[in-house]
């Protein structure tokens, strides 16, 4: 229930428009994380964490898997903030627990069949940084958050990757940071040959964001980008203010992947192709919950029916971008790793490194 409780908090927070007060202040941001410390990783193969979880099964043993997943979690910093506190503190125990019980458990865990999961804690920007009119402070808040993500990935590459295949996965604010991270390290760079795929979910991603990384158009394609944003069938976006449209409106050449077919075409895929969703309880799998169809820049799904669904009024299913398709994404990520290893036989020799 905690995951959908988070949705409720976000909806209430949006309706109340509790916009951060005061300008961005560097002195409020705390010390940059030391990524040599496991405490600064929400998920790491050298410790037990929520990303090891598998619904109705014992925890995953990732040590023998040949690939790595670098997961950038979405915004969980949604509560009341102190004046000028645009970014979360890395040692906020309450926030870290919320992150672990929601994004790490319900999102990062789906990749533990594909590889070792790394998810850095970072000084994420407050949720309302997406809604404020103070562009300068919001930009600086997101920049600080990205600096942490970049530092974490750099440390991971230097100390733990050892040439292993990589999946980049993200959601929402995580995708905001994943786009420049991929441009810096993969797009046309030497590291591109290690990229299995990127799952950049929950924010608009354009084909124009990358020069050398195409959209994924088949289930086993590698070196490509998957992206989608989930809405109820018939949804049309309306932005009351131009500054909101500039952050959330579709961009030219928006990538939309159908996670039931793993194509970018507009063919309708029925819910019978959905292997299972996770919503309320981690061990309660809901098979055949939603269908999916790419419509313009969105992924449309028929409103799902589950206990309590009558009380869900929103047609924006952002919070469930991964969870509606949990087992389809899980099997696809593992399948792409196997496809990568077949294309690059030397990658198999890295198992256990």
N, C-alpha and C positions, 0 to 999 in steps of 0.2 A: 504493500500500500504506500510505502514511502515514496516510490517513484512518482506516483500520480499525486501524492501530496505536494511534491515539488512543483508539479504542473499547476496545482491550485494556487500555490504561493506566487508563481510567475504571473498567472492571469490576474490575480488580485493586485500584484505590484504594478502591472501594466495599466490597469484601470485607474489606479490611484495616482499614477504618474509621480512617484516619489523620486524626483530628479535630484541627483547629487548637488549639494550646496557648496559654494566656495570653489576657488580655482584649484587646479592641480598643484600640488606642492611636493617637491622631491623629498623634503625632509620627513614626510609622512610615510614613505614607501618601505622603510626598513632595509635590512641588509640583503644583498643578492644571495640566492641560495647556493650552497656548496654541494655540487652534485656528486662529489665523492662519498657523501653520506647517504645511506639507504633511507634515512628518515625523510629525505627530500625527494623521494620517489613514491608516488601513490601505488605504482606497480613496478616490480622488478623481479627477475628470475631468481635472485639470491635471497628472497624473503617470501614468506607466506603472505598473500594479500588477496583482496576480493577478485582480482583478475584471474586467479587460479580456479575460480568456481565454474562448475558445469551443472546445469539443471538436472537434478535427480541422479547425480553420479558423484563419485569421489572427486576431489580436486585434481586438476590437471598436473601432470609432470612434464614441464616444458623443456627440461634440460636436454632431451634427445632430439628436439625438433630442429630442423635445418635453417629456419628463417627467423628473423626478428620483426616484431611489430613495434613501431614507435607511435604511441597513441597520445593525442592531445585532447584532453577532455573539455567539455563545454563549460559555460558559465554556471557556477554553483554559488557564487557570491551575489546573493539576491536580497539579503536582509538589510536592515537599517545600518547605514554607514556613519562613521564619525565625520565631522566636518573635514573636508579636503581628503577624505580617505577614498580615493578613486580606485585604489588597487588593494587586493586582499593581502593580509600578512601570511607569510609562508608557514608560520608556526601557530596559526589559529586552529586549535584542536577541534572545535565544534565544526568549523567549515571543512576541515580535512575529513572528519567523520562523515559529513553529508556527502562530500565528493565520493568517498569510498563506497558508501551505501547506495549511491545512485549511479553516477556515470561509470565508475570503475566496475561495479558489480553487473550492471545491466547493459553496458556497452563494451568496455574493454575486454570483458571475459569472453565475448563471442569470438575473439581472435586467438584464444589459447589452443585451438586445434591446429592453427597454422604456424605458430612459432612462439618464441619467447616474447613476453609482453613487457615493454618499458613504457611507463607513463610518468613524466616528471610533474612534481608539484611546481606551480609557478604563480607569480603575483598577478593573477587574473584581474582584468578590469571589471568593475562593478557592472551588473546587468544593465543598469540605467545609463551607462555610458553610451549605449546604442540609441538612447532616446533623448539625450540632452541636446539643447541648442548650443551648448558651449563646445564647439568643435575643437578648439585648441586644447582644452583639458582632456577631452575624450581621446583625441589623437595621441597625446602624450601618455595617457593611461594604457592604450593599446600598444604603444611603442615599448613601454616598460615591460608589459607582459610578454611581448614577442622576444625581447632581449633575453628573458629567462628561458624561453623555449629554445631559442637558438643556442644558448650556452649549454643547455641540457643535451641537445642533439650533438653538439660538438664534443662534449665530454663522452657521450655514448660512443661516438665514432672512434675516438682515440683509445678508449679503454676496453670496450666490450664487443664491438662489431666484428673485427677480425675477418673482414671480407665477406660476411654472410649476406644472403639476400634480405631485402628490407621491404616491409609494407609500411607506408605512412597512412595512419587512420585518424580521423578527427570528427568532431561535431560542433556546430554552432561557433562560439568564439574560438574553439580549437581550429576550425577551418579557416577563420580569419587569419590565424597565425601560420597554418600549414601552407597556405598559398605562397607567401614570400619565402618560407623555409625551403620548399621544393624548388622554387626558382633559383635560390642561392646555391643549393647543394646538388641538385639533380638535373635540372633542365639544360641539356646541352653540355653538362659537366661529366667528368670521368665517372662519378658515382652513379650516373644514370643507368649503367649496365647492371647495377645491383638492385634496381627498383623492380620489385614484383608487380606492384600496383599501388595506387593511392585511392583511398576511400575518403573523399572530401565531402562530408554530408552536412546538410542543415543551413548552408549559406549559398548564395549564387556563385557559381564558378564558371568562368568563361573559357571557351577554347582559346581565346586570345591571351589568357593569363600565362600560357606556356608556349614556347616556340617549337619544342621538340617532343612534347608528350601529348599524344592524341587521346581522345575519349575512348574508353573501353566499349567495344561494340559486339564482343562475343564473350561467352562465359569463361574461356580459358586464355584470353589475350593477356599479355604481360607488358610491363613498361607503359602503362596507360592510366587514365583517370576515370574513376567512378564518382558520380555526384547526383544527389537528388534532394528535393524538399517536398514533404508530404502534406497534402491538403485533401479535404473532403471534395468529392466529385461536384463540380459546378462552382467551386470557389473562384472568386476574382479578387485580386488585390486592390485595395483602395488606401491611399495614403493621404491623410488630412493635411500634412505639412510637407513641403518640398525637402526639408532636411531628413525626414524619414524615408522618403522615396530614394534619396541618394544613397542610403545605406542598405535598403532591403529590396528595392525594385530589381526586376530581372535585368541582366546586362546582355549586350549583343553576344550571340553565339553561346548562350547558356548551355552547359552540359547537363543533360537529364538522363540518368540511367534507370531503367526499370529493374529493380532488384528481384523480380520474379523470373525474368527472362535474360537479364544481363545484356540487353540491347538498348539502343537509343531510338528505336522506331516507335511508332504510335499504336502498335497493336495492343489490344486489350488482353490482359492475362487474368484468368479467373482465380478466385481464392483457393481453389483446389490445388493450385501449384504452390501455395504458401505452406512451407514445411513446419512452421510454428512461430508464434509470437510470445513475448514475455511482457506482461503489463503490471499486475498487482504483486504477485509473489514470484520469487525467482524460480521456485520449483513447480510452478503451475504453468505448464505449457498449453497454449491455446492454438490448436492446429486450424488451418484454413480460415483464419480470422478476416483477412482483407485481401482484396484483389488489387490490381495496379494497372495504370495506364499513363503513359507520357502524353501530356497535353500542353503544347507550347513550352513554357519554361518550368512547368510544375509536374509533379507526380500526383495524380488523382487516385483516391481510393474511396470506395463506397463506405459510408459511415458504418463502423463495426458495431456488432451487438455483443455486449458482455455485461455482467452484473455492474450496474451503476452507469452504464453508457448513456442513459436518458438524461443524466445530470451534466454530461459533457456538452457544452453549448458551442465551444469553439470549433471552427472548421479548419483551423490551422493545427496540424498534427505534428508540429515541430518536435515536441518532446519525445515522440514515438518514431522518429525517422529510422532509427536502427531497430527499435523493439518490435515494431510491426513485422519486421522481416528477419528476426534474430537468427533463425536456423538457416535461412537461405543465404544470408551474408556469411554465416559461420562456415558452411560447406563451400561456398564460393571462394573465400579467402584461402582455405586449405587446398582447393583445387587449383587455384592460380599458382600457389607455391609449387605444387607437383608439376604443373606445366612449365614453370620457370626452370625447375631442375632437369626436366627432359630437354629443354632447349640449351641448358648450360650444365652439362654433366659434372663439371668441376665443382659446382655448388654443393653437391652431395658430400664431398670430402670435408666440408666445413662443419658437419654435425658434431656437436659436443665442444666446439671451440669457444 
